[in-house]
């Protein structure tokens, strides 16, 4: 059962597999807490575009309810993955190759042509990146800690915990590489 959907649509389906119905806003928040560490967290407009597409394909169910249960109030739509959505996600997981990741790294791109800039600007870029890495490590560490206890074999958050561990290792390695590059710029003989 192949669906012609972008990876973002499958990411949204995946976010809906944890057993709860979510609004578009809640999906965006969940994406910001998870996807942003290893994929692109989609814009709110992109999430709603994909939700419409998924609903049109019968892969999600959309339930509109008055906000707060009031008559005449603004409607809030929540989304749940359907059996067809589960099957499409499973087919995507089982029948398509993951592919090799493309490294799009703005710091490395700028470092590659660092000779075209002021040496102090390159150092500042690396210092800024190290600060960003510290924040990412702290944020992802909080996410990982929130998964404790639900990360055992057979538990629903086993795989998100594995991804969080991978991300923590990745950010730690990035920190080491950036520190090494900075040390090399500070002492070219090192």
C-alpha positions as a LaTeX table, in Angstrom:
\begin{tabular}{lrrr}
\hline
Residue & $x$ (\AA) & $y$ (\AA) & $z$ (\AA) \\
\hline
Unk1 & 0.00 & 0.00 & 0.00 \\
Unk2 & 2.13 & 2.89 & $-1.28$ \\
Unk3 & 0.92 & 6.42 & $-0.76$ \\
Unk4 & 2.44 & 9.31 & $-2.66$ \\
Unk5 & 3.12 & 11.46 & 0.39 \\
Unk6 & 6.05 & 13.60 & 1.48 \\
Unk7 & 8.16 & 12.55 & 4.46 \\
Unk8 & 6.53 & 15.29 & 6.55 \\
Unk9 & 3.15 & 13.59 & 6.15 \\
Unk10 & 4.61 & 10.34 & 7.44 \\
Unk11 & 6.23 & 12.22 & 10.32 \\
Unk12 & 2.80 & 13.60 & 11.26 \\
Unk13 & 1.26 & 10.14 & 11.02 \\
Unk14 & 4.04 & 8.90 & 13.27 \\
Unk15 & 3.35 & 11.62 & 15.82 \\
Unk16 & $-0.26$ & 10.45 & 15.91 \\
Unk17 & 0.64 & 6.82 & 16.70 \\
Unk18 & 1.08 & 7.34 & 20.42 \\
Unk19 & $-2.59$ & 6.81 & 21.13 \\
Unk20 & $-4.00$ & 10.29 & 21.53 \\
Unk21 & $-5.96$ & 12.67 & 19.35 \\
Unk22 & $-4.16$ & 15.94 & 18.78 \\
Unk23 & $-5.06$ & 19.33 & 17.38 \\
Unk24 & $-2.83$ & 20.86 & 14.73 \\
Unk25 & $-1.38$ & 23.11 & 17.42 \\
Unk26 & $-0.60$ & 20.09 & 19.62 \\
Unk27 & 1.02 & 18.31 & 16.68 \\
Unk28 & 3.19 & 21.40 & 16.11 \\
Unk29 & 4.22 & 21.41 & 19.78 \\
Unk30 & 5.02 & 17.69 & 19.67 \\
Unk31 & 7.03 & 18.20 & 16.48 \\
Unk32 & 8.94 & 21.06 & 18.09 \\
Unk33 & 9.75 & 18.85 & 21.07 \\
Unk34 & 10.84 & 15.86 & 18.99 \\
Unk35 & 11.41 & 16.32 & 15.26 \\
Unk36 & 13.48 & 19.48 & 15.57 \\
Unk37 & 16.42 & 17.53 & 16.95 \\
Unk38 & 16.91 & 15.34 & 13.86 \\
Unk39 & 14.52 & 16.47 & 11.15 \\
Unk40 & 12.90 & 19.75 & 10.23 \\
Unk41 & 10.05 & 20.69 & 12.52 \\
Unk42 & 7.38 & 21.70 & 10.01 \\
Unk43 & 5.76 & 25.11 & 10.07 \\
Unk44 & 2.22 & 25.30 & 11.40 \\
Unk45 & 0.89 & 26.01 & 7.90 \\
Unk46 & 2.68 & 22.93 & 6.57 \\
Unk47 & 1.18 & 20.78 & 9.33 \\
Unk48 & $-2.35$ & 21.90 & 8.45 \\
Unk49 & $-1.69$ & 21.36 & 4.73 \\
Unk50 & $-0.51$ & 17.83 & 5.42 \\
Unk51 & $-3.41$ & 17.14 & 7.80 \\
Unk52 & $-5.87$ & 18.13 & 5.05 \\
Unk53 & $-4.06$ & 15.86 & 2.60 \\
Unk54 & $-4.00$ & 12.99 & 5.11 \\
Unk55 & $-7.72$ & 13.45 & 5.82 \\
Unk56 & $-8.48$ & 13.52 & 2.07 \\
Unk57 & $-6.63$ & 10.19 & 1.74 \\
Unk58 & $-8.54$ & 8.76 & 4.72 \\
Unk59 & $-5.32$ & 8.37 & 6.71 \\
Unk60 & $-6.44$ & 10.59 & 9.60 \\
Unk61 & $-9.84$ & 11.30 & 11.06 \\
Unk62 & $-10.68$ & 14.94 & 11.77 \\
Unk63 & $-13.17$ & 15.68 & 14.55 \\
Unk64 & $-14.34$ & 19.28 & 14.92 \\
Unk65 & $-15.73$ & 20.24 & 18.33 \\
Unk66 & $-16.77$ & 23.59 & 19.75 \\
Unk67 & $-13.94$ & 24.94 & 21.88 \\
Unk68 & $-14.63$ & 24.37 & 25.56 \\
Unk69 & $-17.89$ & 22.62 & 24.69 \\
Unk70 & $-19.73$ & 25.92 & 24.17 \\
Unk71 & $-22.42$ & 26.28 & 21.56 \\
Unk72 & $-21.51$ & 28.76 & 18.89 \\
Unk73 & $-17.88$ & 28.88 & 19.97 \\
Unk74 & $-14.87$ & 28.50 & 17.77 \\
Unk75 & $-14.38$ & 24.97 & 16.50 \\
Unk76 & $-11.25$ & 23.06 & 17.39 \\
Unk77 & $-10.35$ & 20.10 & 15.20 \\
Unk78 & $-8.53$ & 17.12 & 16.62 \\
Unk79 & $-6.91$ & 14.46 & 14.49 \\
Unk80 & $-6.40$ & 10.74 & 14.98 \\
Unk81 & $-4.66$ & 8.22 & 12.79 \\
Unk82 & $-7.01$ & 5.74 & 11.09 \\
Unk83 & $-6.41$ & 2.07 & 10.37 \\
Unk84 & $-5.59$ & 3.08 & 6.78 \\
Unk85 & $-3.12$ & 5.63 & 8.17 \\
Unk86 & $-1.49$ & 2.95 & 10.33 \\
Unk87 & $-1.23$ & 0.70 & 7.26 \\
Unk88 & 0.25 & 3.49 & 5.11 \\
Unk89 & 2.80 & 4.35 & 7.79 \\
Unk90 & 3.70 & 0.67 & 8.17 \\
Unk91 & 4.10 & 0.30 & 4.38 \\
Unk92 & 6.33 & 3.38 & 4.26 \\
Unk93 & 8.43 & 2.00 & 7.13 \\
Unk94 & 8.64 & $-1.54$ & 5.72 \\
Unk95 & 8.72 & $-1.00$ & 1.96 \\
Unk96 & 10.81 & 2.10 & 1.37 \\
Unk97 & 14.50 & 2.56 & 2.13 \\
Unk98 & 15.39 & 5.12 & 4.75 \\
Unk99 & 18.14 & 6.48 & 2.54 \\
Unk100 & 21.44 & 7.96 & 3.57 \\
Unk101 & 21.09 & 11.28 & 5.41 \\
Unk102 & 22.16 & 14.44 & 3.64 \\
Unk103 & 24.25 & 16.61 & 5.91 \\
Unk104 & 23.15 & 20.21 & 5.47 \\
Unk105 & 25.32 & 21.94 & 8.03 \\
Unk106 & 25.50 & 25.75 & 7.83 \\
Unk107 & 28.45 & 25.93 & 10.23 \\
Unk108 & 30.48 & 23.48 & 8.14 \\
Unk109 & 29.57 & 25.27 & 4.92 \\
Unk110 & 30.86 & 28.55 & 6.34 \\
Unk111 & 33.92 & 26.88 & 7.84 \\
Unk112 & 34.70 & 25.34 & 4.44 \\
Unk113 & 35.11 & 28.84 & 3.01 \\
Unk114 & 36.35 & 30.39 & 6.25 \\
Unk115 & 39.36 & 31.84 & 4.45 \\
Unk116 & 36.97 & 34.32 & 2.81 \\
Unk117 & 36.07 & 35.83 & 6.18 \\
Unk118 & 37.78 & 37.41 & 9.13 \\
Unk119 & 39.43 & 34.80 & 11.40 \\
Unk120 & 37.74 & 36.30 & 14.45 \\
Unk121 & 34.34 & 35.94 & 12.74 \\
Unk122 & 35.02 & 32.22 & 12.26 \\
Unk123 & 35.91 & 31.88 & 15.94 \\
Unk124 & 32.76 & 33.74 & 16.97 \\
Unk125 & 30.67 & 31.48 & 14.75 \\
Unk126 & 32.12 & 28.43 & 16.50 \\
Unk127 & 31.56 & 29.96 & 19.95 \\
Unk128 & 27.94 & 30.69 & 18.99 \\
Unk129 & 27.54 & 27.14 & 17.71 \\
Unk130 & 28.93 & 25.73 & 20.95 \\
Unk131 & 26.36 & 27.78 & 22.89 \\
Unk132 & 23.60 & 26.46 & 20.61 \\
Unk133 & 24.86 & 22.92 & 21.18 \\
Unk134 & 24.78 & 23.43 & 24.95 \\
Unk135 & 21.13 & 24.51 & 24.71 \\
Unk136 & 20.26 & 21.60 & 22.41 \\
Unk137 & 21.94 & 19.13 & 24.77 \\
Unk138 & 20.00 & 20.55 & 27.72 \\
Unk139 & 16.68 & 20.55 & 25.84 \\
Unk140 & 17.13 & 17.03 & 24.49 \\
Unk141 & 18.36 & 15.86 & 27.88 \\
Unk142 & 15.05 & 17.07 & 29.33 \\
Unk143 & 13.14 & 15.20 & 26.63 \\
Unk144 & 15.16 & 12.05 & 27.31 \\
Unk145 & 14.57 & 12.33 & 31.04 \\
Unk146 & 10.81 & 12.64 & 30.43 \\
Unk147 & 10.93 & 9.26 & 28.67 \\
Unk148 & 12.47 & 7.41 & 31.64 \\
Unk149 & 10.30 & 4.52 & 32.71 \\
Unk150 & 8.48 & 4.38 & 29.38 \\
Unk151 & 11.59 & 3.33 & 27.47 \\
Unk152 & 11.75 & $-0.37$ & 28.28 \\
Unk153 & 11.28 & $-3.05$ & 25.64 \\
Unk154 & 7.62 & $-3.21$ & 24.66 \\
Unk155 & 6.83 & 0.27 & 25.97 \\
Unk156 & 5.43 & 2.87 & 23.55 \\
Unk157 & 8.30 & 5.31 & 23.99 \\
Unk158 & 11.13 & 2.80 & 23.54 \\
Unk159 & 11.99 & 4.08 & 20.07 \\
Unk160 & 11.72 & 7.80 & 20.85 \\
Unk161 & 14.12 & 7.13 & 23.74 \\
Unk162 & 16.57 & 5.49 & 21.33 \\
Unk163 & 16.33 & 8.55 & 19.07 \\
Unk164 & 16.90 & 10.87 & 22.03 \\
Unk165 & 20.00 & 8.89 & 23.05 \\
Unk166 & 21.28 & 9.06 & 19.47 \\
Unk167 & 20.69 & 12.81 & 19.40 \\
Unk168 & 22.51 & 13.33 & 22.69 \\
Unk169 & 25.50 & 11.40 & 21.34 \\
Unk170 & 25.37 & 13.39 & 18.10 \\
Unk171 & 25.33 & 16.76 & 19.88 \\
Unk172 & 28.16 & 15.63 & 22.17 \\
Unk173 & 30.22 & 14.65 & 19.10 \\
Unk174 & 29.40 & 17.98 & 17.42 \\
Unk175 & 30.60 & 19.73 & 20.57 \\
Unk176 & 33.91 & 17.87 & 20.45 \\
Unk177 & 34.38 & 18.67 & 16.74 \\
Unk178 & 33.57 & 22.37 & 17.22 \\
Unk179 & 35.93 & 22.60 & 20.20 \\
Unk180 & 38.68 & 20.92 & 18.17 \\
Unk181 & 38.14 & 23.31 & 15.24 \\
Unk182 & 38.19 & 26.28 & 17.59 \\
Unk183 & 41.41 & 25.05 & 19.22 \\
Unk184 & 42.96 & 24.66 & 15.78 \\
Unk185 & 42.01 & 28.22 & 14.83 \\
Unk186 & 43.39 & 29.50 & 18.13 \\
Unk187 & 46.66 & 27.58 & 17.69 \\
Unk188 & 47.36 & 26.72 & 14.03 \\
Unk189 & 50.30 & 24.53 & 15.07 \\
Unk190 & 48.04 & 22.24 & 17.16 \\
\hline
\end{tabular}
